[in-house]
Amino acid sequence: MSAQTRYHVAGMTCEGCAKAVRRALSSRLPDAVIAVDQPAGLVTVTGDHEEATVREAIDDAGYDFGGKVA
């Protein structure tokens, strides 16, 4: 079973924002499954990944990485 981790992402105000975050993550984690919940400000990454890669992708997309959901 693949690891599934949720992260807080601030600044996603519309579906376009969610698509930008999804695109940024997918380009760096091509084998992961990415789910974005824009209204809740959450991203779920399923598959092997490093948190630093997720942070970098979200930062590069112009959004605020809030860390792992406890």
DSSP file (Angstrom, degrees, kcal/mol; ACC not computed):
  #  RESIDUE AA STRUCTURE BP1 BP2  ACC     N-H-->O    O-->H-N    N-H-->O    O-->H-N    TCO  KAPPA ALPHA  PHI   PSI    X-CA   Y-CA   Z-CA
    1    1 A M              0   0    0      0, 0.0     2,-0.1     0, 0.0    46,-0.0   0.000 360.0 360.0 360.0 134.0    0.0    0.0    0.0
    2    2 A S        -     0   0    0      1,-0.1     2,-0.1    44,-0.0    46,-0.0  -0.436 360.0-102.3 -77.6 148.4    1.3    3.4   -1.0
    3    3 A A        -     0   0    0     -2,-0.1    44,-3.2    43,-0.1     2,-0.5  -0.443  33.1-159.4 -67.8 140.6    1.9    6.1    1.6
    4    4 A Q  E     +A   46   0A   0     42,-0.2     2,-0.4    -2,-0.1    42,-0.2  -0.991  13.6 176.3-126.4 123.9   -0.8    8.8    1.7
    5    5 A T  E     -A   45   0A   0     40,-2.4    40,-2.9    -2,-0.5     2,-0.4  -0.987  16.6-149.6-132.0 136.5    0.1   12.2    3.2
    6    6 A R  E     -A   44   0A   0     -2,-0.4    63,-2.9    63,-0.3     2,-0.3  -0.850  14.5-169.4-106.9 143.3   -2.0   15.3    3.5
    7    7 A Y  E     -AB  43  68A   0     36,-2.8    36,-2.2    -2,-0.4     2,-0.3  -0.958  22.8-119.8-130.1 146.9   -0.5   18.8    3.5
    8    8 A H  E     -AB  42  67A   0     59,-2.9    58,-2.9    -2,-0.3    59,-0.6  -0.674  28.3-174.6 -80.4 138.5   -1.9   22.3    4.2
    9    9 A V  E     - B   0  65A   0     32,-2.8     3,-0.4    -2,-0.3     2,-0.3  -0.968   7.1-158.3-136.0 120.1   -1.7   24.8    1.4
   10   10 A A  E     + B   0  64A   0     54,-2.8    54,-2.1    -2,-0.4     3,-0.1  -0.715  67.5  39.1 -97.5 147.9   -2.7   28.4    1.9
   11   11 A G        +     0   0    0     -2,-0.3     2,-1.0     1,-0.3    -1,-0.2   0.403  66.1 133.2 101.4  -2.1   -3.6   30.8   -0.9
   12   12 A M        +     0   0    0     -3,-0.4    -1,-0.3     1,-0.2    29,-0.1  -0.720  19.6 161.1 -83.0 105.1   -5.6   28.5   -3.2
   13   13 A T        +     0   0    0     -2,-1.0     2,-0.3    -3,-0.1    -1,-0.2   0.535  56.4  16.7-104.8  -8.0   -8.7   30.7   -3.9
   14   14 A C  S  > S-     0   0    0      1,-0.1     4,-1.8    24,-0.0     3,-0.3  -0.929  84.5 -92.1-154.1 174.5  -10.1   29.1   -7.0
   15   15 A E  H  > S+     0   0    0     -2,-0.3     4,-2.4     1,-0.2     5,-0.2   0.829 122.0  60.4 -64.5 -31.2  -10.1   26.0   -9.2
   16   16 A G  H  > S+     0   0    0      2,-0.2     4,-2.0     1,-0.2    -1,-0.2   0.887 104.1  50.0 -61.9 -38.5   -7.4   27.5  -11.3
   17   17 A C  H  > S+     0   0    0     -3,-0.3     4,-2.3     2,-0.2    -2,-0.2   0.926 109.3  51.0 -63.5 -45.3   -5.2   27.7   -8.2
   18   18 A A  H  X S+     0   0    0     -4,-1.8     4,-2.6     1,-0.2    -2,-0.2   0.900 109.8  50.3 -60.1 -41.2   -5.9   24.0   -7.4
   19   19 A K  H  X S+     0   0    0     -4,-2.4     4,-2.7     2,-0.2    -1,-0.2   0.892 108.8  52.0 -64.2 -39.5   -4.9   23.1  -11.0
   20   20 A A  H  X S+     0   0    0     -4,-2.0     4,-2.3     2,-0.2    -2,-0.2   0.907 112.0  45.8 -64.1 -41.4   -1.7   25.1  -10.7
   21   21 A V  H  X S+     0   0    0     -4,-2.3     4,-2.5     2,-0.2     5,-0.2   0.929 113.5  49.3 -66.3 -45.3   -0.8   23.2   -7.5
   22   22 A R  H  X S+     0   0    0     -4,-2.6     4,-2.7     1,-0.2    -2,-0.2   0.914 112.3  48.3 -59.6 -44.0   -1.7   19.8   -9.0
   23   23 A R  H  X S+     0   0    0     -4,-2.7     4,-2.0     2,-0.2    -1,-0.2   0.916 111.3  49.9 -63.2 -44.6    0.4   20.6  -12.1
   24   24 A A  H  X S+     0   0    0     -4,-2.3     4,-1.0     1,-0.2    -2,-0.2   0.910 115.1  43.5 -62.9 -42.3    3.4   21.6  -10.1
   25   25 A L  H  X S+     0   0    0     -4,-2.5     4,-2.5     1,-0.2     3,-0.5   0.917 111.8  52.7 -70.0 -42.5    3.2   18.5   -7.9
   26   26 A S  H  < S+     0   0    0     -4,-2.7    -1,-0.2     1,-0.2    -2,-0.2   0.842 105.0  55.9 -62.9 -33.5    2.6   16.2  -10.8
   27   27 A S  H  < S+     0   0    0     -4,-2.0    -1,-0.2     1,-0.2    -2,-0.2   0.829 117.2  34.9 -69.2 -29.7    5.6   17.5  -12.7
   28   28 A R  H  < S+     0   0    0     -4,-1.0    -2,-0.2    -3,-0.5    -1,-0.2   0.708 128.0  36.4 -94.6 -23.3    7.9   16.7   -9.7
   29   29 A L    ><  +     0   0    0     -4,-2.5     3,-1.7    -5,-0.1    -1,-0.2  -0.581  66.6 165.5-127.9  68.4    6.1   13.5   -8.6
   30   30 A P  T 3  S+     0   0    0      0, 0.0    -1,-0.1     0, 0.0    -4,-0.1   0.728  76.9  48.7 -62.5 -23.2    5.0   11.8  -11.8
   31   31 A D  T 3  S+     0   0    0     17,-0.1     2,-0.2    -3,-0.1    17,-0.1   0.497  95.5  91.8 -95.0  -3.7    4.3    8.5  -10.2
   32   32 A A  S <  S-     0   0    0     -3,-1.7     2,-0.6    -7,-0.1    15,-0.2  -0.541  75.0-125.6 -89.7 156.0    2.2    9.9   -7.3
   33   33 A V  E     -C   46   0A   0     13,-2.7    13,-2.7    -2,-0.2     2,-0.5  -0.905  28.4-159.3 -98.8 125.0   -1.5   10.4   -7.2
   34   34 A I  E     -C   45   0A   0     -2,-0.6     2,-0.4    11,-0.2    11,-0.2  -0.914  12.4-178.5-112.1 127.8   -2.3   14.1   -6.3
   35   35 A A  E     -C   44   0A   0      9,-2.5     9,-3.3    -2,-0.5     2,-0.5  -0.995   8.5-162.2-124.8 129.6   -5.7   15.2   -4.9
   36   36 A V  E     -C   43   0A   0     -2,-0.4     2,-0.7     7,-0.2     7,-0.2  -0.949  10.8-168.6-116.2 126.5   -6.4   18.9   -4.2
   37   37 A D  E  >> -C   42   0A   0      5,-3.2     5,-2.0    -2,-0.5     4,-1.3  -0.822  11.7-178.3-109.6  87.4   -9.2   20.0   -2.0
   38   38 A Q  T >45S+     0   0    0     -2,-0.7     3,-0.6     1,-0.2    -1,-0.2   0.894  76.5  51.7 -59.1 -47.1   -9.1   23.8   -2.7
   39   39 A P  T 345S+     0   0    0      0, 0.0    -1,-0.2     0, 0.0    -2,-0.0   0.874 117.0  40.5 -60.9 -34.8  -11.9   24.9   -0.3
   40   40 A A  T 345S-     0   0    0     -3,-0.3    -2,-0.2     2,-0.1   -31,-0.1   0.614 108.0-125.1 -86.3 -12.9  -10.2   23.1    2.6
   41   41 A G  T <<5 +     0   0    0     -4,-1.3   -32,-2.8    -3,-0.6     2,-0.4   0.884  64.5 133.8  69.8  39.1   -6.7   24.1    1.6
   42   42 A L  E   < -AC   8  37A   0     -5,-2.0    -5,-3.2   -34,-0.2     2,-0.4  -0.924  40.4-165.8-126.1 147.8   -5.4   20.6    1.5
   43   43 A V  E     -AC   7  36A   0    -36,-2.2   -36,-2.8    -2,-0.4     2,-0.5  -0.999   9.3-157.6-127.9 132.7   -3.4   18.5   -0.9
   44   44 A T  E     -AC   6  35A   0     -9,-3.3    -9,-2.5    -2,-0.4     2,-0.5  -0.954   5.4-166.7-112.2 127.7   -3.2   14.7   -0.6
   45   45 A V  E     -AC   5  34A   0    -40,-2.9   -40,-2.4    -2,-0.5     2,-0.5  -0.961   1.5-168.5-115.0 120.8   -0.2   12.9   -2.1
   46   46 A T  E     +AC   4  33A   0    -13,-2.7   -13,-2.7    -2,-0.5   -42,-0.2  -0.946  52.6  40.4-111.7 122.7   -0.4    9.2   -2.5
   47   47 A G  S    S-     0   0    0    -44,-3.2     2,-0.3    -2,-0.5   -15,-0.1  -0.618 101.8 -39.5 128.7 170.6    2.9    7.4   -3.4
   48   48 A D  S    S+     0   0    0     -2,-0.2     2,-0.3   -17,-0.1   -17,-0.1  -0.489  74.8 139.6 -68.8 129.0    6.5    7.6   -2.4
   49   49 A H        -     0   0    0     -2,-0.3     2,-0.4    -4,-0.1    -2,-0.1  -0.985  48.8-115.9-163.3 162.0    7.7   11.2   -2.1
   50   50 A E    >>  -     0   0    0     -2,-0.3     4,-1.6     1,-0.1     3,-0.6  -0.876  20.9-135.0-103.7 137.9    9.8   13.5    0.0
   51   51 A E  H 3> S+     0   0    0     -2,-0.4     4,-2.7     1,-0.2     5,-0.2   0.861 106.3  60.8 -59.1 -35.1    8.1   16.3    1.9
   52   52 A A  H 3> S+     0   0    0      1,-0.2     4,-2.4     2,-0.2    -1,-0.2   0.862 102.3  51.6 -61.5 -35.7   10.8   18.7    0.7
   53   53 A T  H <> S+     0   0    0     -3,-0.6     4,-2.3     2,-0.2    -1,-0.2   0.900 110.2  48.5 -67.4 -40.7    9.8   18.0   -2.9
   54   54 A V  H  X S+     0   0    0     -4,-1.6     4,-2.4     2,-0.2     5,-0.2   0.933 112.0  49.4 -63.6 -46.2    6.1   18.8   -2.1
   55   55 A R  H  X S+     0   0    0     -4,-2.7     4,-2.8     1,-0.2     5,-0.2   0.924 111.5  48.9 -59.0 -46.1    7.2   22.0   -0.3
   56   56 A E  H  X S+     0   0    0     -4,-2.4     4,-2.8     1,-0.2    -1,-0.2   0.911 111.4  48.9 -62.0 -44.0    9.4   23.1   -3.2
   57   57 A A  H  X S+     0   0    0     -4,-2.3     4,-1.5     2,-0.2    -1,-0.2   0.921 114.0  45.3 -63.2 -44.4    6.6   22.4   -5.8
   58   58 A I  H  <>S+     0   0    0     -4,-2.4     5,-2.2     2,-0.2     4,-0.5   0.918 114.7  48.0 -67.0 -43.7    4.0   24.4   -3.8
   59   59 A D  H ><5S+     0   0    0     -4,-2.8     3,-1.4    -5,-0.2    -2,-0.2   0.928 111.5  50.4 -60.7 -45.5    6.4   27.3   -3.1
   60   60 A D  H 3<5S+     0   0    0     -4,-2.8    -1,-0.2     1,-0.3    -2,-0.2   0.800 105.4  57.0 -64.7 -28.6    7.4   27.4   -6.8
   61   61 A A  T 3<5S-     0   0    0     -4,-1.5    -1,-0.3    -5,-0.2    -2,-0.2   0.587 123.0-107.0 -78.4  -9.7    3.7   27.5   -7.8
   62   62 A G  T < 5S+     0   0    0     -3,-1.4     2,-0.3    -4,-0.5    -3,-0.2   0.672  79.7 116.8  96.2  18.9    3.3   30.6   -5.7
   63   63 A Y      < -     0   0    0     -5,-2.2     2,-0.6   -46,-0.0    -1,-0.3  -0.751  67.7-103.8-117.9 165.6    1.4   29.2   -2.7
   64   64 A D  E     -B   10   0A   0    -54,-2.1   -54,-2.8    -2,-0.3     2,-0.4  -0.800  25.7-142.2 -97.5 117.8    2.2   28.8    1.0
   65   65 A F  E     -B    9   0A   0     -2,-0.6   -56,-0.2   -56,-0.2     3,-0.1  -0.643  16.7-175.5 -76.2 123.5    3.2   25.3    2.2
   66   66 A G  E     -     0   0A   0    -58,-2.9   -57,-0.2    -2,-0.4    -1,-0.1   0.385  38.0-115.9-105.0   3.0    1.7   24.8    5.6
   67   67 A G  E     -B    8   0A   0    -59,-0.6   -59,-2.9   -16,-0.1    -1,-0.3  -0.267  51.2 -27.3  93.2 179.6    3.2   21.4    6.5
   68   68 A K  E     -B    7   0A   0    -61,-0.2     2,-0.4     1,-0.1   -61,-0.3  -0.404  61.2-116.7 -73.3 142.1    1.8   18.0    7.1
   69   69 A V              0   0    0    -63,-2.9   -63,-0.3     1,-0.1    -1,-0.1  -0.679 360.0 360.0 -78.1 129.1   -1.7   17.6    8.5
   70   70 A A              0   0    0     -2,-0.4    -1,-0.1     0, 0.0    -2,-0.0   0.477 360.0 360.0 -71.9 360.0   -1.5   15.9   11.9
